[in-house]
């Protein structure tokens, strides 16, 4: 969730609070079957269904897509009056189309977020690196799903913040 992404003085993002990450072996069981842990607004469908055996790196990619959805639109992908309502919407319906919130959003940005948030895990980016590569490709005006040329720009995060409507990039003092 956005509150767990911290930006340091060099504009580098850091992920915090891994306390709810998939639990490792404790005694004879890794988790309590059917117990849903996490923030519903950014949760992938497999986690919302309580199927923790299916929660993996592709689930994290979905959650990052949900964060990107909120960053570009100003809205969470799913809403409800209670966490249970959010979970119910999440497991049965696709999110509101991004273009309904931001009609001028470039189709490439919509494609990136929709791929990250695909309901079927097999349709998501297979690795976070591939998601990052497509963001880099978009920022460098290259076709999506193309391998980036050369090293990533050090200001990629700053350019992405500008695209997504974040605060202007500031120089460390």
C-alpha positions, 0 to 999 in steps of 0.5 A: 500500500502507498503508506509502505512506500517511503521516498528517501532524500535522494528520491529513491523508493523503499518498501517498508512493513513486511510484517504481513508478508507470507508467513514462513513455517511456524510449527506444522503450518505456515498460516491459518487457512482462510484467514485474510491478512492485508489491506483490501484495497491493494489485495490480489484476488487470490489473497482476498479469497484466503488462498494463501497457497496461491500468494506469491511474487505475482500477488505482489505485482498485482498489489503494486499495480493497485498502488499505481492505479491509485497514483494515476487516478486518485482512487483505489481500484475497489471501494466499499463502506467496510473491508468486507464490501471491498473484498466482495467487490474485489473477488467478483468484479474488475476495478472501475476502468482507469479511463473513467477516472482519467480520460486523458491517461495514455493507453500505455499507462493503462496497459501497464497497470491493467497487466499488473492487475490482471485477475488471472495470475498468468496474465500478470507480469511474470517478474517485477523487473518486467513491470519496471522495464515497461515503465522505463520503456514508456518513459523513454517512448519505446514500445512496451514489452521491449527490453530496455537499452542500457542502464536505467536512468537514475531519475526514472522515479522522479520522471514517474512521479511527474507523470503520476502527478506526484510532488515535483522532484526535489534535490537533496540539501 
